[in-house]
């Protein structure tokens, strides 16, 4: 197979509809085959049922102190969105490349694949390690095992660049995240006798009000210096959807919702987990005092570690040298950079395109940003060479 340009690679990646609810194996098959034609052996890290896989590979000399280029292969759905063109075909118009994933984040994936092949072709003295995950959009659940395998099987990289869209600005910090699926099992009675039953909806309201109270406390408190860099500068708790009950005159037997936390790096998710579980236990105990058979089920959906700004971080120094940007940038959403940092890698977020276009109908990346991303990786290749 001939050497493809980043744009040609992007066309192929977008053509695979790798929505998180579906498999990404067709894309992984193509990437693995393409790398193999250039003498690069890729290693897969499948999920439990084999329906999805992460992939990592290395181009260039087998040496330490290389650079990891990391991206995710999954995209969000297009259901219910109005697109002006086929979302799974890259369409160029008005200086933009339209398509699902063009900015989040198959644009960077295409550049990273191209750079990995170029490192192999040029024989760079330090390698580029390619890392492609799955299920980032549903909680970064496909990254941790892949990162552990990379750490075990490849020479230790000196820096990890996670290419989420940042307009090629170095992002050195982001909030951590976790979410819990909550199922409350109450006891049905006629609402005229509600004191003899337990309404799952009313008990859910107690937990949601606890979240409201914590948000108010966090907003009112003076933020720590690190937290002050974020917008908003505090840990937030949020419920985006709730479902329960059967009729207006029956105490609800069940109620389900998801409680999500976005934690500033100066606080720990372990502490928030303990506080949350203590409140759940308190509410459950009060329920059981009325009806012993009632209960609350709590299931942790994911944990995304925060990315904390590093002191003299190698990744930050590298990306600042490549971009010339010495400003401080942090974001309130989470990325897989937190997982890399938790695994002991120096990590930074830097990728082409604007995060405002992610998940939108007619998602796009500016061609100028895509080309600037390639120019940045050309400078990286030169530095590694």
N, C-alpha and C positions, 0 to 999 in steps of 0.2 A: 504494500500500500504506500502510495506517495505521501510526502509530508503535507499535511493539511494546514491551512491558515487558521488563526483563531476564529475568524468568521465562519469558515466551513465547518469547524468543529461545533460552534454554537448552533448552526443550522441542524446538525445531527442531534445534538443534545435536546433541543427544544422539541424535536419531532417525536420524542418519547414522552407520552403523557404520564409522567411519574408522580401523579397525585398521591399524597401520603397514604390514603386508604387503599391504594393499589400497589402492585409489585413494581420495583425498579430494575428487575433483572435484565430486561432487554437493553436498557442503557448500560448496565454494568458489563453485559456480554460485549457490547460494541466497544466500550472503552478498553476492556481487557484485550480484545483482538487487535485494536489499533495500536496499543502500546507494544504488543508482542511483535508486530511487524517492524518495530524499530528496536528490537532487542531488549525490551524492558519487560520483566516478569512481574505481573501484578498478583497480589495476594488478596483473597476475599475474606470477609468476616461476615458470615450470614447471620440472620436473626434466628430465633428458636425454631420456627417452622419452615425455614428455608425459602420463604416467599420474597425476601428482600436481602440485600447484602451491601455492606460497605466494601471499600476497596482501597488498598494503598500500594504504592510503588515508589521506585527510586530511579532517578536518572542522573548520570554523571558518575564521577569516581566514588567508589565505596569508601567513604571517609567520614569522620565526625565533623561537627560544626556546620552542617548544611542547614537548609531552610525548608520547613514544611509549608506547603501551600494547601490550605484546607477549605473545602466547600461542601455543601450538602446537595444531594441529587433530587430530593423531593420538592414538590411545589404544592401550593394550595389549590383547591378546586376552582373551576370556572363556572360552576352551577349557578344559574340565576344572574350571571353577569352579562351585560350587553357589550359584545366585542365588535369592532369594525372589520376585523379580519379573523382568519382561522387562528385561534390562540396557540395551536401547536405547529404552526409554520411561521418562521421568522419573516416578517414583512417590513421592508424598508420604505419609509416615507418621511419627508420633512426633517431629515437629519437624525432620525431615530430608528431603532430596531425594535419592532413590536413582537410580542409573543410571551406566553406564560413561562416565567422563569428567566426572561432575558436579563432582568436586573437582580432577581432574588432566586437563585444566584448562579444560574447556568452561564451567565456572562463571565463571571470570574472562573467558574469551572473550566470553561473553554480555554481561557488564558493559562490556567494552571496546567492543563493537559499539554497544551502547546509548549509551555516552558519546560516541563518535565522531559518531553521528547528532545527539545533543543539542548538541554543539559547533557543528555546522553549522546547526541550527535556531536556536540562540541567537546565532550569529555571534560566538563568543568572539574576543577580541583576539589571543590566541595559540592555535594549533591543537592538536588532539589527532590524533596520527598512529597509525593502527591497523596492527599488524603481526601476521599470522597465518602460521605456518610449517607445514611437514610434517616427518615423520621425526625429531622430537625424541627419541622413545622409543628409537630405534636409533642414537643418537649425535649428535643435534643437527645432522644433515647437511643439513637444508633451510634453515638460518638464514643462513649467511654470505653467500650470493649475494643473498638478499633484503635484508640489511642494507646491502650495498654499493650496491644499486639505490636504496634509500631515501636514502642519503647523497648520491647523485648527482642525484636527481630532486626531492627535497622540501627545503624550507627546513630548515636545521640545527636539530634539536631540542635543547633544553637539558638534557633528562633522559630516560632510558628506564626504565620500570617494567616488569619482567618478572613476571607475575602467578602464578608457581608458588605452591602453597598454603603459606603461612607463618603462618597465623592472623593475618594482617594485621600481622605484626611485620616491621620493616625488616631484611632480610638483606643485609649489605654485603660478604660474602666467601664464596666456596665453592672447593672443590678443582677443579683441572682434571682432565681424563681423556683417555686414549687407549687403544686396543686394537689388537692385532695377531693376525691369523689365521696360525697357524704350521702348516705341512705339512712333515713330515720324511719323506724318502724314504730308507729303509734298503736292506738287501740280505738277501733270504731265504736261510737255510740251515736244516738240521735243528738243533734246539737242542743236540744232543750235540756239534755242531761250531760252536758259536756264536762262537768266536774267529775264524772265517773269514768271518763275516757281520757285518752291522751291524743291530742291533735299533732300529727307529725309536722304539719305546716306551722303551727304555733311554736313548736320546739325549734324548727328551722329558723323561725324569725328571731328567737333568742340568740342563736349562734350568729346570725347575720347582724343583729344589733351589736353583738360583741365586736364584730369586725368594724362596724361604723364607729364605735367608741374608740377602738384602737387607732383608726384613721384620724379621728379628731385629736387624740392625744399626740400622735406622731406629728401632725401638722402644726400643733401649737408649741411643740418642744423646740428648743434651739438645736439645730442640726450640728453634728460633729463636722470638723473641717472637711473630711473626705466626703461625707454625705452631702455637704453644702454644694458640691460641684454638680449635683444631679437635679433634674427637673421632673417631678418634684423632689425636694431634698429629704425625703423620708421613705420608709418602707410602707407600701400600700397593700391593702387587702381588698379583694374584689370577688363578687359573685355575679357572673354574667348571664346565668340562666337558672331557672328553678321550675320544678314540675312536681305536682302532687295533688291528692284529693280526688274525690269522685262526685260529690254534690255539695251544694251550699249548706245543706242541713245535716251533714254527717261529719263528725270529726275525722280528719284525714288519717287513713291507715298508713300511708307511706308518703314521703317527700324526698326528692333527690335534688341535689345541687352540687356545684363544684366551687370550692373555696380556693382562690389563688393568691399567692403572696409574691410580691416583687421587693426583694430585700436589698437595701443599700450595703455596699461592701464592708462598712464599719460595724455592721451587726451580723450575727450568724443565723443561718436558717435553722440550726439545731436548737437555738434558744427559742425561736418562734415556733418551731415544731412542739417543743415542750409546753409552751404557754397555750397553744391551740389545743393540744391533746388534753391538757388539764381542764380547759373550759368544756370540751366535749364530755369529759368524764363527769363534770359537775352537773351539766344539763341531763345527762343520761341517768344519774343517780336520782335526780328529782322526778324524772319520768317513772322510774321503777318504784318509787315510793307510792305512786298512784296505781300503776299496773306493772307487776314484776316481769311480765313477758315482753315488755317494750325494750327497745335497744337502739343503739346508733352504730352503724357500720362505717368505718373510715378506711379508705383505700388511697394510698399515696400514688399519684399518677406519674410524677417525674420530679427530678431535682436538677436544676441547672445552676452550677456554682457561679458565684459572682466573679467578675474580672476586676481585680484590684490593681491600681497603678503601681508599677514596680519601681523600686529605687535602683537606678543605674541598670534598667532592664535592657537586655541585649536586643530584644525584638523592637522595643521602642527606639533605641538608638539606630538600629538598622533602617527602620521605615522612615525615620526622620531624615536620615542621610539620603535615602532614595527619593523622598518627596520634597525635601527642603522645608517642610512644615514643622515648626517648633511650638505651635500652639497646643494647649491642652484640650482634649475632646473626650467627653464621656457621654453615654447614652443610657436610657432607662430600660430598654429592652435587653433580653438575654441572647447570647450566642454560644457557640461551642468553644469559644476562647476560654471560658471559665473552666471547662473540662481539661483543656490543655494545660492551663496554669495549675490546676489541682493535681495534675500528673507530673508536675515539676518542670514543665517547659516555660520559657519566657514567651509570652504571647501578646499579640496586638491584633486589633481588627482594622483592616484597610482593604477596601475594594471599590471598584468603579460603580458609578450610578448613584441614584438618590433613593434612599429608603422610602420616601414618600410615594414612590411608584410601585412598591412591593404590594402584592395581593390585590391590586386594582384591576378593573376591566381595562383593556388596552394597555397593559403593563408594557413599559418600554425602558430601554437604556439609550442615552444619547450616544451617537456614533463617536463623537469627540471624546466622551468618557471611556468608551471601549478601547479606542486607539491610545488614549493616555494610559490606560491600564497595561496595554501591551508594551508601551514605551517604558513604564516603570519596571516591568519584568525583564526587559532587555537590559536595563541598568543593573538589576539583580544578577542576571546571568554574567554580565561583565565582572561584577564584584566577586562572584563565586569562581570565576575562571582564573 
